[in-house]
Amino acid sequence: MAAGAWTPTNATRTNILNGTFDWDSDSFKCALFQSTSNIGATSTTYAGVTNEVANANGYTTGGVAVAFTLSGTTSVTASFTANPSWTATGGSIVARFAVIYEVSGSVAFYCLLDSSPADVTTTTGNVLTLDSDGSPAPVFTLS
């Protein structure tokens, strides 16, 4: 299974350039969504994205906090400071998409967890980790 690349929403580039997204100081989260979600290029707010994974089995609605490490000068790369992860407990976590959003509400990026596309199932006792140093890596690069 190979995850898809992180895809910016239509507003993300503008939000980066006008300072709406401050990758050094704003609070961001990464949440998981089901195959029936409406996440896509035109998504604007976390509240407007439908069918998040239910609050159960080791997943908490709203996702987990993420921070970014920026590196480079001519070409700047943003990677997770610590990879977001969820440990399935008491049942499986089933998701199709991961979404990075600013806690104030704006969606920044989304990706397919399996580029087939297919659902990813993490069974009890196993960990689902999104690795920005592996594939897809990094979250984004500006050059």
A tleap script that builds the chain and sets N, CA, C and O, in Angstrom:
source leaprc.protein.ff14SB
mol = sequence {
  NMET ALA ALA GLY ALA TRP THR PRO THR ASN
  ALA THR ARG THR ASN ILE LEU ASN GLY THR
  PHE ASP TRP ASP SER ASP SER PHE LYS CYS
  ALA LEU PHE GLN SER THR SER ASN ILE GLY
  ALA THR SER THR THR TYR ALA GLY VAL THR
  ASN GLU VAL ALA ASN ALA ASN GLY TYR THR
  THR GLY GLY VAL ALA VAL ALA PHE THR LEU
  SER GLY THR THR SER VAL THR ALA SER PHE
  THR ALA ASN PRO SER TRP THR ALA THR GLY
  GLY SER ILE VAL ALA ARG PHE ALA VAL ILE
  TYR GLU VAL SER GLY SER VAL ALA PHE TYR
  CYS LEU LEU ASP SER SER PRO ALA ASP VAL
  THR THR THR THR GLY ASN VAL LEU THR LEU
  ASP SER ASP GLY SER PRO ALA PRO VAL PHE
  THR LEU CSER
}
set mol.1.N position { 0.845 -1.171 0.000 }
set mol.1.CA position { 0.000 0.000 0.000 }
set mol.1.C position { 0.888 1.230 0.000 }
set mol.1.O position { 1.791 1.354 0.827 }
set mol.2.N position { 0.633 2.128 -0.917 }
set mol.2.CA position { 1.376 3.391 -0.983 }
set mol.2.C position { 0.400 4.537 -0.818 }
set mol.2.O position { -0.634 4.598 -1.484 }
set mol.3.N position { 0.743 5.436 0.073 }
set mol.3.CA position { -0.103 6.609 0.280 }
set mol.3.C position { 0.059 7.562 -0.892 }
set mol.3.O position { 1.103 7.597 -1.544 }
set mol.4.N position { -0.979 8.328 -1.149 }
set mol.4.CA position { -0.906 9.353 -2.176 }
set mol.4.C position { -0.135 10.561 -1.658 }
set mol.4.O position { 0.158 10.656 -0.466 }
set mol.5.N position { 0.187 11.468 -2.545 }
set mol.5.CA position { 0.887 12.695 -2.160 }
set mol.5.C position { -0.062 13.628 -1.415 }
set mol.5.O position { -1.275 13.581 -1.620 }
set mol.6.N position { 0.487 14.468 -0.561 }
set mol.6.CA position { -0.306 15.511 0.079 }
set mol.6.C position { -0.725 16.504 -0.993 }
set mol.6.O position { 0.111 16.978 -1.763 }
set mol.7.N position { -2.010 16.822 -1.047 }
set mol.7.CA position { -2.570 17.720 -2.051 }
set mol.7.C position { -3.075 18.982 -1.372 }
set mol.7.O position { -3.862 18.899 -0.429 }
set mol.8.N position { -2.639 20.154 -1.833 }
set mol.8.CA position { -3.166 21.384 -1.237 }
set mol.8.C position { -4.583 21.657 -1.743 }
set mol.8.O position { -4.923 21.302 -2.872 }
set mol.9.N position { -5.402 22.284 -0.909 }
set mol.9.CA position { -6.709 22.722 -1.385 }
set mol.9.C position { -6.487 23.930 -2.293 }
set mol.9.O position { -5.380 24.463 -2.354 }
set mol.10.N position { -7.520 24.358 -2.990 }
set mol.10.CA position { -7.393 25.508 -3.894 }
set mol.10.C position { -6.920 26.763 -3.172 }
set mol.10.O position { -6.224 27.585 -3.768 }
set mol.11.N position { -7.278 26.929 -1.908 }
set mol.11.CA position { -6.931 28.144 -1.161 }
set mol.11.C position { -5.575 28.055 -0.461 }
set mol.11.O position { -5.077 29.073 0.020 }
set mol.12.N position { -4.975 26.890 -0.389 }
set mol.12.CA position { -3.756 26.721 0.405 }
set mol.12.C position { -2.604 27.600 -0.060 }
set mol.12.O position { -1.962 28.243 0.771 }
set mol.13.N position { -2.325 27.651 -1.338 }
set mol.13.CA position { -1.194 28.453 -1.819 }
set mol.13.C position { -1.365 29.917 -1.443 }
set mol.13.O position { -0.415 30.560 -0.997 }
set mol.14.N position { -2.567 30.444 -1.619 }
set mol.14.CA position { -2.844 31.829 -1.238 }
set mol.14.C position { -2.679 31.994 0.269 }
set mol.14.O position { -2.088 32.974 0.724 }
set mol.15.N position { -3.196 31.045 1.046 }
set mol.15.CA position { -3.078 31.131 2.502 }
set mol.15.C position { -1.628 31.060 2.976 }
set mol.15.O position { -1.290 31.641 4.007 }
set mol.16.N position { -0.778 30.366 2.250 }
set mol.16.CA position { 0.647 30.338 2.581 }
set mol.16.C position { 1.280 31.692 2.244 }
set mol.16.O position { 2.003 32.263 3.060 }
set mol.17.N position { 1.009 32.190 1.060 }
set mol.17.CA position { 1.652 33.429 0.613 }
set mol.17.C position { 1.167 34.673 1.358 }
set mol.17.O position { 1.943 35.605 1.563 }
set mol.18.N position { -0.102 34.701 1.766 }
set mol.18.CA position { -0.586 35.898 2.457 }
set mol.18.C position { -0.435 35.808 3.973 }
set mol.18.O position { -0.845 36.720 4.691 }
set mol.19.N position { 0.148 34.717 4.462 }
set mol.19.CA position { 0.426 34.579 5.888 }
set mol.19.C position { -0.733 34.044 6.714 }
set mol.19.O position { -0.628 33.984 7.939 }
set mol.20.N position { -1.830 33.655 6.086 }
set mol.20.CA position { -2.937 33.059 6.830 }
set mol.20.C position { -2.448 31.801 7.539 }
set mol.20.O position { -2.803 31.563 8.693 }
set mol.21.N position { -1.645 31.003 6.865 }
set mol.21.CA position { -1.012 29.838 7.483 }
set mol.21.C position { 0.391 30.243 7.914 }
set mol.21.O position { 1.229 30.565 7.071 }
set mol.22.N position { 0.651 30.230 9.199 }
set mol.22.CA position { 1.989 30.488 9.727 }
set mol.22.C position { 2.503 29.158 10.274 }
set mol.22.O position { 2.159 28.757 11.386 }
set mol.23.N position { 3.317 28.491 9.494 }
set mol.23.CA position { 3.749 27.134 9.795 }
set mol.23.C position { 4.610 27.060 11.048 }
set mol.23.O position { 4.756 25.985 11.631 }
set mol.24.N position { 5.184 28.188 11.476 }
set mol.24.CA position { 6.018 28.201 12.680 }
set mol.24.C position { 5.208 28.340 13.961 }
set mol.24.O position { 5.608 27.817 15.001 }
set mol.25.N position { 4.065 29.042 13.901 }
set mol.25.CA position { 3.381 29.356 15.161 }
set mol.25.C position { 1.906 28.973 15.222 }
set mol.25.O position { 1.361 28.885 16.323 }
set mol.26.N position { 1.239 28.745 14.108 }
set mol.26.CA position { -0.167 28.364 14.147 }
set mol.26.C position { -0.316 26.924 14.633 }
set mol.26.O position { 0.618 26.128 14.536 }
set mol.27.N position { -1.491 26.600 15.154 }
set mol.27.CA position { -1.782 25.239 15.605 }
set mol.27.C position { -2.477 24.477 14.484 }
set mol.27.O position { -3.476 24.937 13.932 }
set mol.28.N position { -1.940 23.313 14.156 }
set mol.28.CA position { -2.489 22.452 13.107 }
set mol.28.C position { -2.824 21.086 13.697 }
set mol.28.O position { -2.251 20.671 14.705 }
set mol.29.N position { -3.758 20.398 13.051 }
set mol.29.CA position { -4.108 19.030 13.415 }
set mol.29.C position { -4.176 18.188 12.149 }
set mol.29.O position { -4.315 18.702 11.040 }
set mol.30.N position { -4.073 16.886 12.348 }
set mol.30.CA position { -4.246 15.922 11.269 }
set mol.30.C position { -5.367 14.986 11.681 }
set mol.30.O position { -5.313 14.366 12.743 }
set mol.31.N position { -6.384 14.886 10.835 }
set mol.31.CA position { -7.564 14.071 11.126 }
set mol.31.C position { -7.755 13.029 10.025 }
set mol.31.O position { -7.249 13.177 8.913 }
set mol.32.N position { -8.491 11.982 10.357 }
set mol.32.CA position { -8.764 10.895 9.417 }
set mol.32.C position { -10.222 10.922 8.973 }
set mol.32.O position { -11.116 11.217 9.765 }
set mol.33.N position { -10.451 10.613 7.701 }
set mol.33.CA position { -11.798 10.644 7.144 }
set mol.33.C position { -12.076 9.370 6.361 }
set mol.33.O position { -11.164 8.712 5.862 }
set mol.34.N position { -13.362 9.040 6.267 }
set mol.34.CA position { -13.818 7.838 5.591 }
set mol.34.C position { -13.901 8.047 4.077 }
set mol.34.O position { -13.776 9.165 3.577 }
set mol.35.N position { -14.112 6.948 3.370 }
set mol.35.CA position { -14.211 6.982 1.903 }
set mol.35.C position { -15.387 7.816 1.423 }
set mol.35.O position { -15.381 8.291 0.287 }
set mol.36.N position { -16.391 8.002 2.261 }
set mol.36.CA position { -17.588 8.772 1.887 }
set mol.36.C position { -17.424 10.268 2.140 }
set mol.36.O position { -18.378 11.029 1.981 }
set mol.37.N position { -16.231 10.692 2.530 }
set mol.37.CA position { -15.987 12.105 2.812 }
set mol.37.C position { -16.053 12.943 1.539 }
set mol.37.O position { -15.832 12.442 0.436 }
set mol.38.N position { -16.355 14.209 1.708 }
set mol.38.CA position { -16.383 15.148 0.587 }
set mol.38.C position { -15.073 15.925 0.444 }
set mol.38.O position { -15.027 16.906 -0.297 }
set mol.39.N position { -14.000 15.505 1.142 }
set mol.39.CA position { -12.729 16.225 1.065 }
set mol.39.C position { -12.258 16.306 -0.382 }
set mol.39.O position { -12.333 15.332 -1.131 }
set mol.40.N position { -11.770 17.485 -0.760 }
set mol.40.CA position { -11.277 17.686 -2.113 }
set mol.40.C position { -10.675 19.063 -2.263 }
set mol.40.O position { -10.564 19.807 -1.289 }
set mol.41.N position { -10.291 19.402 -3.464 }
set mol.41.CA position { -9.610 20.670 -3.750 }
set mol.41.C position { -10.417 21.892 -3.338 }
set mol.41.O position { -9.838 22.917 -2.980 }
set mol.42.N position { -11.739 21.802 -3.382 }
set mol.42.CA position { -12.568 22.958 -3.045 }
set mol.42.C position { -12.916 23.045 -1.560 }
set mol.42.O position { -13.612 23.971 -1.144 }
set mol.43.N position { -12.441 22.093 -0.758 }
set mol.43.CA position { -12.709 22.143 0.682 }
set mol.43.C position { -12.043 23.372 1.286 }
set mol.43.O position { -10.910 23.706 0.942 }
set mol.44.N position { -12.748 24.035 2.181 }
set mol.44.CA position { -12.197 25.249 2.789 }
set mol.44.C position { -12.036 25.128 4.296 }
set mol.44.O position { -11.021 25.564 4.839 }
set mol.45.N position { -13.017 24.546 4.987 }
set mol.45.CA position { -12.954 24.474 6.444 }
set mol.45.C position { -13.082 23.039 6.938 }
set mol.45.O position { -13.721 22.195 6.310 }
set mol.46.N position { -12.461 22.793 8.071 }
set mol.46.CA position { -12.568 21.483 8.717 }
set mol.46.C position { -14.038 21.159 8.989 }
set mol.46.O position { -14.471 20.026 8.777 }
set mol.47.N position { -14.802 22.141 9.453 }
set mol.47.CA position { -16.216 21.922 9.771 }
set mol.47.C position { -17.028 21.511 8.543 }
set mol.47.O position { -18.062 20.858 8.674 }
set mol.48.N position { -16.561 21.894 7.347 }
set mol.48.CA position { -17.278 21.565 6.127 }
set mol.48.C position { -16.927 20.218 5.535 }
set mol.48.O position { -17.553 19.789 4.566 }
set mol.49.N position { -15.943 19.546 6.093 }
set mol.49.CA position { -15.539 18.228 5.593 }
set mol.49.C position { -16.368 17.169 6.313 }
set mol.49.O position { -16.437 17.148 7.542 }
set mol.50.N position { -16.989 16.299 5.541 }
set mol.50.CA position { -17.910 15.321 6.107 }
set mol.50.C position { -17.251 13.964 6.354 }
set mol.50.O position { -16.203 13.646 5.793 }
set mol.51.N position { -17.895 13.183 7.203 }
set mol.51.CA position { -17.576 11.774 7.448 }
set mol.51.C position { -16.176 11.516 7.984 }
set mol.51.O position { -15.407 10.730 7.429 }
set mol.52.N position { -15.866 12.209 9.088 }
set mol.52.CA position { -14.626 11.921 9.804 }
set mol.52.C position { -14.769 10.544 10.459 }
set mol.52.O position { -15.880 10.104 10.753 }
set mol.53.N position { -13.661 9.882 10.681 }
set mol.53.CA position { -13.661 8.613 11.393 }
set mol.53.C position { -14.287 8.853 12.767 }
set mol.53.O position { -14.030 9.878 13.398 }
set mol.54.N position { -15.106 7.909 13.229 }
set mol.54.CA position { -15.811 8.047 14.508 }
set mol.54.C position { -14.850 8.053 15.690 }
set mol.54.O position { -13.760 7.482 15.639 }
set mol.55.N position { -15.282 8.705 16.733 }
set mol.55.CA position { -14.534 8.803 17.978 }
set mol.55.C position { -14.594 7.450 18.703 }
set mol.55.O position { -15.458 7.236 19.553 }
set mol.56.N position { -13.677 6.546 18.363 }
set mol.56.CA position { -13.668 5.194 18.950 }
set mol.56.C position { -12.417 4.448 18.510 }
set mol.56.O position { -11.719 4.867 17.586 }
set mol.57.N position { -12.147 3.338 19.183 }
set mol.57.CA position { -11.096 2.397 18.783 }
set mol.57.C position { -9.700 3.018 18.676 }
set mol.57.O position { -8.888 2.583 17.860 }
set mol.58.N position { -9.423 4.033 19.500 }
set mol.58.CA position { -8.107 4.662 19.482 }
set mol.58.C position { -8.034 5.925 18.656 }
set mol.58.O position { -6.980 6.555 18.579 }
set mol.59.N position { -9.144 6.306 18.033 }
set mol.59.CA position { -9.189 7.553 17.264 }
set mol.59.C position { -10.053 8.557 18.019 }
set mol.59.O position { -11.133 8.216 18.501 }
set mol.60.N position { -9.575 9.792 18.119 }
set mol.60.CA position { -10.333 10.871 18.744 }
set mol.60.C position { -10.739 11.867 17.671 }
set mol.60.O position { -9.902 12.358 16.915 }
set mol.61.N position { -12.038 12.161 17.612 }
set mol.61.CA position { -12.545 13.120 16.628 }
set mol.61.C position { -11.758 14.424 16.725 }
set mol.61.O position { -11.488 14.921 17.819 }
set mol.62.N position { -11.402 14.959 15.589 }
set mol.62.CA position { -10.583 16.162 15.523 }
set mol.62.C position { -9.138 15.859 15.191 }
set mol.62.O position { -8.395 16.736 14.750 }
set mol.63.N position { -8.737 14.602 15.406 }
set mol.63.CA position { -7.383 14.198 15.041 }
set mol.63.C position { -6.362 14.526 16.116 }
set mol.63.O position { -6.702 14.735 17.280 }
set mol.64.N position { -5.112 14.565 15.702 }
set mol.64.CA position { -4.000 14.826 16.616 }
set mol.64.C position { -3.267 16.091 16.183 }
set mol.64.O position { -3.243 16.450 15.005 }
set mol.65.N position { -2.671 16.754 17.172 }
set mol.65.CA position { -1.890 17.957 16.887 }
set mol.65.C position { -0.643 17.592 16.089 }
set mol.65.O position { -0.002 16.575 16.351 }
set mol.66.N position { -0.312 18.422 15.123 }
set mol.66.CA position { 0.925 18.247 14.351 }
set mol.66.C position { 1.657 19.583 14.288 }
set mol.66.O position { 1.043 20.650 14.306 }
set mol.67.N position { 2.968 19.498 14.215 }
set mol.67.CA position { 3.819 20.668 14.030 }
set mol.67.C position { 4.737 20.365 12.853 }
set mol.67.O position { 4.896 19.211 12.454 }
set mol.68.N position { 5.332 21.407 12.308 }
set mol.68.CA position { 6.148 21.250 11.109 }
set mol.68.C position { 7.558 21.749 11.335 }
set mol.68.O position { 7.787 22.732 12.038 }
set mol.69.N position { 8.497 21.050 10.723 }
set mol.69.CA position { 9.885 21.465 10.677 }
set mol.69.C position { 10.135 21.993 9.283 }
set mol.69.O position { 9.884 21.302 8.296 }
set mol.70.N position { 10.632 23.222 9.200 }
set mol.70.CA position { 10.944 23.834 7.910 }
set mol.70.C position { 12.445 23.762 7.702 }
set mol.70.O position { 13.215 24.070 8.611 }
set mol.71.N position { 12.866 23.358 6.507 }
set mol.71.CA position { 14.290 23.269 6.221 }
set mol.71.C position { 14.572 23.752 4.807 }
set mol.71.O position { 13.734 23.645 3.912 }
set mol.72.N position { 15.767 24.284 4.633 }
set mol.72.CA position { 16.195 24.773 3.328 }
set mol.72.C position { 16.093 26.278 3.229 }
set mol.72.O position { 15.483 26.933 4.074 }
set mol.73.N position { 16.706 26.824 2.175 }
set mol.73.CA position { 16.669 28.270 1.937 }
set mol.73.C position { 16.127 28.570 0.541 }
set mol.73.O position { 15.133 29.284 0.407 }
set mol.74.N position { 16.761 28.038 -0.489 }
set mol.74.CA position { 16.292 28.252 -1.853 }
set mol.74.C position { 15.013 27.479 -2.102 }
set mol.74.O position { 14.079 27.979 -2.730 }
set mol.75.N position { 14.983 26.264 -1.607 }
set mol.75.CA position { 13.818 25.407 -1.674 }
set mol.75.C position { 13.486 25.024 -0.230 }
set mol.75.O position { 14.305 24.399 0.443 }
set mol.76.N position { 12.300 25.390 0.251 }
set mol.76.CA position { 11.939 25.150 1.645 }
set mol.76.C position { 10.978 23.964 1.719 }
set mol.76.O position { 9.972 23.908 1.012 }
set mol.77.N position { 11.315 23.031 2.586 }
set mol.77.CA position { 10.534 21.820 2.762 }
set mol.77.C position { 9.878 21.825 4.138 }
set mol.77.O position { 10.506 22.189 5.132 }
set mol.78.N position { 8.614 21.421 4.188 }
set mol.78.CA position { 7.900 21.285 5.460 }
set mol.78.C position { 7.605 19.810 5.687 }
set mol.78.O position { 6.976 19.153 4.858 }
set mol.79.N position { 8.067 19.305 6.814 }
set mol.79.CA position { 7.827 17.916 7.211 }
set mol.79.C position { 7.247 17.921 8.620 }
set mol.79.O position { 7.411 18.893 9.357 }
set mol.80.N position { 6.572 16.845 8.993 }
set mol.80.CA position { 6.077 16.732 10.354 }
set mol.80.C position { 7.258 16.727 11.317 }
set mol.80.O position { 8.256 16.051 11.068 }
set mol.81.N position { 7.156 17.473 12.410 }
set mol.81.CA position { 8.167 17.425 13.466 }
set mol.81.C position { 8.140 16.047 14.117 }
set mol.81.O position { 9.186 15.455 14.385 }
set mol.82.N position { 6.941 15.547 14.367 }
set mol.82.CA position { 6.723 14.177 14.855 }
set mol.82.C position { 5.564 13.617 14.040 }
set mol.82.O position { 4.516 14.253 13.933 }
set mol.83.N position { 5.744 12.451 13.475 }
set mol.83.CA position { 4.713 11.869 12.615 }
set mol.83.C position { 3.432 11.586 13.398 }
set mol.83.O position { 3.486 10.981 14.468 }
set mol.84.N position { 2.278 12.018 12.877 }
set mol.84.CA position { 1.015 11.707 13.554 }
set mol.84.C position { 0.750 10.207 13.505 }
set mol.84.O position { 1.032 9.546 12.505 }
set mol.85.N position { 0.201 9.679 14.603 }
set mol.85.CA position { -0.100 8.247 14.636 }
set mol.85.C position { -1.287 7.970 15.552 }
set mol.85.O position { -1.614 8.750 16.447 }
set mol.86.N position { -1.909 6.841 15.293 }
set mol.86.CA position { -3.068 6.380 16.057 }
set mol.86.C position { -2.880 4.888 16.309 }
set mol.86.O position { -2.548 4.142 15.389 }
set mol.87.N position { -3.090 4.447 17.550 }
set mol.87.CA position { -3.017 3.034 17.896 }
set mol.87.C position { -4.441 2.505 18.036 }
set mol.87.O position { -5.220 3.001 18.851 }
set mol.88.N position { -4.768 1.513 17.249 }
set mol.88.CA position { -6.104 0.919 17.303 }
set mol.88.C position { -6.244 0.106 18.597 }
set mol.88.O position { -5.415 -0.750 18.906 }
set mol.89.N position { -7.314 0.400 19.340 }
set mol.89.CA position { -7.592 -0.330 20.576 }
set mol.89.C position { -9.080 -0.657 20.634 }
set mol.89.O position { -9.917 0.214 20.400 }
set mol.90.N position { -9.406 -1.883 20.939 }
set mol.90.CA position { -10.801 -2.272 21.080 }
set mol.90.C position { -11.558 -2.403 19.771 }
set mol.90.O position { -12.779 -2.557 19.776 }
set mol.91.N position { -10.866 -2.345 18.671 }
set mol.91.CA position { -11.475 -2.439 17.348 }
set mol.91.C position { -10.575 -1.772 16.320 }
set mol.91.O position { -9.531 -1.218 16.664 }
set mol.92.N position { -10.978 -1.826 15.074 }
set mol.92.CA position { -10.159 -1.293 13.983 }
set mol.92.C position { -10.457 0.181 13.711 }
set mol.92.O position { -11.568 0.663 13.933 }
set mol.93.N position { -9.441 0.874 13.228 }
set mol.93.CA position { -9.597 2.222 12.687 }
set mol.93.C position { -9.578 2.053 11.173 }
set mol.93.O position { -8.618 1.516 10.619 }
set mol.94.N position { -10.632 2.508 10.504 }
set mol.94.CA position { -10.732 2.398 9.042 }
set mol.94.C position { -10.838 3.799 8.467 }
set mol.94.O position { -11.748 4.550 8.816 }
set mol.95.N position { -9.909 4.152 7.583 }
set mol.95.CA position { -9.887 5.497 7.004 }
set mol.95.C position { -9.443 5.448 5.554 }
set mol.95.O position { -8.768 4.508 5.136 }
set mol.96.N position { -9.822 6.457 4.789 }
set mol.96.CA position { -9.417 6.583 3.388 }
set mol.96.C position { -8.522 7.808 3.192 }
set mol.96.O position { -7.604 7.786 2.373 }
set mol.97.N position { -8.795 8.888 3.954 }
set mol.97.CA position { -8.084 10.163 3.781 }
set mol.97.C position { -7.485 10.656 5.085 }
set mol.97.O position { -7.995 10.362 6.166 }
set mol.98.N position { -6.401 11.406 4.975 }
set mol.98.CA position { -5.868 12.197 6.085 }
set mol.98.C position { -5.986 13.654 5.669 }
set mol.98.O position { -5.790 13.990 4.500 }
set mol.99.N position { -6.306 14.520 6.627 }
set mol.99.CA position { -6.490 15.943 6.354 }
set mol.99.C position { -5.691 16.744 7.368 }
set mol.99.O position { -5.778 16.498 8.571 }
set mol.100.N position { -4.911 17.703 6.880 }
set mol.100.CA position { -4.203 18.641 7.745 }
set mol.100.C position { -4.988 19.944 7.715 }
set mol.100.O position { -5.273 20.494 6.651 }
set mol.101.N position { -5.330 20.426 8.907 }
set mol.101.CA position { -6.087 21.673 8.969 }
set mol.101.C position { -5.581 22.551 10.111 }
set mol.101.O position { -5.042 22.065 11.106 }
set mol.102.N position { -5.770 23.839 9.938 }
set mol.102.CA position { -5.424 24.800 10.975 }
set mol.102.C position { -6.530 24.741 12.030 }
set mol.102.O position { -7.711 24.682 11.688 }
set mol.103.N position { -6.156 24.757 13.291 }
set mol.103.CA position { -7.143 24.611 14.360 }
set mol.103.C position { -8.221 25.688 14.259 }
set mol.103.O position { -9.357 25.449 14.669 }
set mol.104.N position { -7.900 26.858 13.730 }
set mol.104.CA position { -8.918 27.900 13.545 }
set mol.104.C position { -9.915 27.516 12.463 }
set mol.104.O position { -10.949 28.168 12.317 }
set mol.105.N position { -9.614 26.447 11.688 }
set mol.105.CA position { -10.631 25.915 10.802 }
set mol.105.C position { -10.289 25.666 9.353 }
set mol.105.O position { -10.965 24.856 8.720 }
set mol.106.N position { -9.285 26.309 8.785 }
set mol.106.CA position { -9.004 26.180 7.353 }
set mol.106.C position { -8.268 24.887 7.020 }
set mol.106.O position { -7.283 24.539 7.670 }
set mol.107.N position { -8.755 24.177 5.998 }
set mol.107.CA position { -8.095 22.965 5.518 }
set mol.107.C position { -6.877 23.374 4.693 }
set mol.107.O position { -6.957 24.283 3.867 }
set mol.108.N position { -5.753 22.700 4.920 }
set mol.108.CA position { -4.527 23.002 4.183 }
set mol.108.C position { -4.210 21.929 3.140 }
set mol.108.O position { -4.042 22.239 1.961 }
set mol.109.N position { -4.129 20.664 3.574 }
set mol.109.CA position { -3.745 19.559 2.698 }
set mol.109.C position { -4.580 18.330 3.009 }
set mol.109.O position { -5.140 18.198 4.097 }
set mol.110.N position { -4.653 17.434 2.036 }
set mol.110.CA position { -5.292 16.138 2.247 }
set mol.110.C position { -4.546 15.112 1.409 }
set mol.110.O position { -3.869 15.458 0.441 }
set mol.111.N position { -4.675 13.855 1.786 }
set mol.111.CA position { -4.070 12.794 0.973 }
set mol.111.C position { -4.883 11.515 1.115 }
set mol.111.O position { -5.577 11.297 2.108 }
set mol.112.N position { -4.776 10.686 0.101 }
set mol.112.CA position { -5.305 9.327 0.161 }
set mol.112.C position { -4.324 8.496 0.976 }
set mol.112.O position { -3.114 8.586 0.767 }
set mol.113.N position { -4.821 7.704 1.885 }
set mol.113.CA position { -3.938 6.849 2.675 }
set mol.113.C position { -3.459 5.642 1.878 }
set mol.113.O position { -2.434 5.044 2.207 }
set mol.114.N position { -4.193 5.286 0.839 }
set mol.114.CA position { -3.806 4.220 -0.085 }
set mol.114.C position { -4.186 4.717 -1.463 }
set mol.114.O position { -5.368 4.914 -1.745 }
set mol.115.N position { -3.206 4.922 -2.325 }
set mol.115.CA position { -3.445 5.560 -3.627 }
set mol.115.C position { -4.202 4.687 -4.626 }
set mol.115.O position { -4.396 5.105 -5.767 }
set mol.116.N position { -4.635 3.488 -4.232 }
set mol.116.CA position { -5.373 2.602 -5.145 }
set mol.116.C position { -6.619 3.242 -5.764 }
set mol.116.O position { -6.753 3.066 -6.975 }
set mol.117.N position { -7.517 3.928 -5.148 }
set mol.117.CA position { -7.663 4.194 -3.716 }
set mol.117.C position { -8.399 3.057 -3.014 }
set mol.117.O position { -9.249 2.381 -3.595 }
set mol.118.N position { -8.046 2.873 -1.757 }
set mol.118.CA position { -8.705 1.861 -0.933 }
set mol.118.C position { -8.666 2.324 0.513 }
set mol.118.O position { -7.848 3.164 0.890 }
set mol.119.N position { -9.565 1.764 1.317 }
set mol.119.CA position { -9.542 2.061 2.748 }
set mol.119.C position { -8.303 1.424 3.367 }
set mol.119.O position { -7.821 0.389 2.907 }
set mol.120.N position { -7.804 2.062 4.412 }
set mol.120.CA position { -6.717 1.506 5.207 }
set mol.120.C position { -7.328 1.080 6.534 }
set mol.120.O position { -7.975 1.874 7.217 }
set mol.121.N position { -7.115 -0.176 6.886 }
set mol.121.CA position { -7.643 -0.699 8.140 }
set mol.121.C position { -6.488 -0.999 9.079 }
set mol.121.O position { -5.579 -1.762 8.752 }
set mol.122.N position { -6.544 -0.385 10.249 }
set mol.122.CA position { -5.549 -0.632 11.289 }
set mol.122.C position { -6.243 -1.416 12.383 }
set mol.122.O position { -7.146 -0.905 13.045 }
set mol.123.N position { -5.822 -2.659 12.574 }
set mol.123.CA position { -6.492 -3.551 13.521 }
set mol.123.C position { -5.954 -3.354 14.943 }
set mol.123.O position { -4.873 -2.799 15.144 }
set mol.124.N position { -6.723 -3.815 15.906 }
set mol.124.CA position { -6.382 -3.668 17.323 }
set mol.124.C position { -4.930 -4.043 17.595 }
set mol.124.O position { -4.447 -5.097 17.182 }
set mol.125.N position { -4.249 -3.140 18.308 }
set mol.125.CA position { -2.856 -3.371 18.687 }
set mol.125.C position { -1.853 -2.855 17.679 }
set mol.125.O position { -0.656 -2.830 17.964 }
set mol.126.N position { -2.309 -2.442 16.505 }
set mol.126.CA position { -1.413 -1.919 15.476 }
set mol.126.C position { -1.504 -0.400 15.408 }
set mol.126.O position { -2.462 0.203 15.893 }
set mol.127.N position { -0.496 0.201 14.801 }
set mol.127.CA position { -0.384 1.661 14.754 }
set mol.127.C position { -0.442 2.143 13.312 }
set mol.127.O position { 0.249 1.613 12.442 }
set mol.128.N position { -1.268 3.148 13.065 }
set mol.128.CA position { -1.303 3.845 11.782 }
set mol.128.C position { -0.460 5.091 11.943 }
set mol.128.O position { -0.789 5.960 12.751 }
set mol.129.N position { 0.630 5.194 11.184 }
set mol.129.CA position { 1.540 6.334 11.260 }
set mol.129.C position { 1.641 6.986 9.891 }
set mol.129.O position { 1.799 6.299 8.882 }
set mol.130.N position { 1.551 8.312 9.853 }
set mol.130.CA position { 1.754 9.074 8.616 }
set mol.130.C position { 3.174 9.613 8.655 }
set mol.130.O position { 3.488 10.487 9.464 }
set mol.131.N position { 4.028 9.099 7.789 }
set mol.131.CA position { 5.456 9.389 7.824 }
set mol.131.C position { 5.837 10.416 6.773 }
set mol.131.O position { 5.840 10.114 5.579 }
set mol.132.N position { 6.158 11.629 7.208 }
set mol.132.CA position { 6.544 12.657 6.232 }
set mol.132.C position { 7.992 12.516 5.796 }
set mol.132.O position { 8.453 13.271 4.939 }
set mol.133.N position { 8.716 11.568 6.367 }
set mol.133.CA position { 10.078 11.299 5.909 }
set mol.133.C position { 10.106 10.144 4.931 }
set mol.133.O position { 11.119 9.901 4.276 }
set mol.134.N position { 8.979 9.422 4.830 }
set mol.134.CA position { 8.885 8.285 3.923 }
set mol.134.C position { 8.012 8.648 2.749 }
set mol.134.O position { 8.345 9.568 2.001 }
set mol.135.N position { 6.913 7.961 2.562 }
set mol.135.CA position { 6.037 8.213 1.420 }
set mol.135.C position { 4.637 8.497 1.928 }
set mol.135.O position { 4.114 7.638 2.638 }
set mol.136.N position { 3.980 9.600 1.644 }
set mol.136.CA position { 4.532 10.701 0.862 }
set mol.136.C position { 5.440 11.573 1.716 }
set mol.136.O position { 5.192 11.747 2.909 }
set mol.137.N position { 6.475 12.113 1.122 }
set mol.137.CA position { 7.394 12.971 1.857 }
set mol.137.C position { 7.886 14.081 0.960 }
set mol.137.O position { 8.061 13.845 -0.236 }
set mol.138.N position { 8.108 15.215 1.438 }
set mol.138.CA position { 7.584 15.791 2.676 }
set mol.138.C position { 6.141 16.212 2.500 }
set mol.138.O position { 5.529 15.880 1.485 }
set mol.139.N position { 5.571 16.945 3.472 }
set mol.139.CA position { 4.207 17.415 3.308 }
set mol.139.C position { 4.146 18.378 2.127 }
set mol.139.O position { 3.269 18.257 1.271 }
set mol.140.N position { 5.081 19.343 2.076 }
set mol.140.CA position { 5.156 20.210 0.904 }
set mol.140.C position { 6.523 20.849 0.782 }
set mol.140.O position { 7.280 20.931 1.749 }
set mol.141.N position { 6.828 21.303 -0.438 }
set mol.141.CA position { 8.077 22.009 -0.717 }
set mol.141.C position { 7.743 23.255 -1.523 }
set mol.141.O position { 6.973 23.191 -2.482 }
set mol.142.N position { 8.312 24.370 -1.143 }
set mol.142.CA position { 8.200 25.603 -1.921 }
set mol.142.C position { 9.572 25.875 -2.529 }
set mol.142.O position { 10.583 25.912 -1.827 }
set mol.143.N position { 9.588 26.065 -3.842 }
set mol.143.CA position { 10.887 26.327 -4.480 }
set mol.143.C position { 10.749 27.427 -5.513 }
set mol.143.O position { 11.731 27.793 -6.160 }
savepdb mol mol.pdb
quit
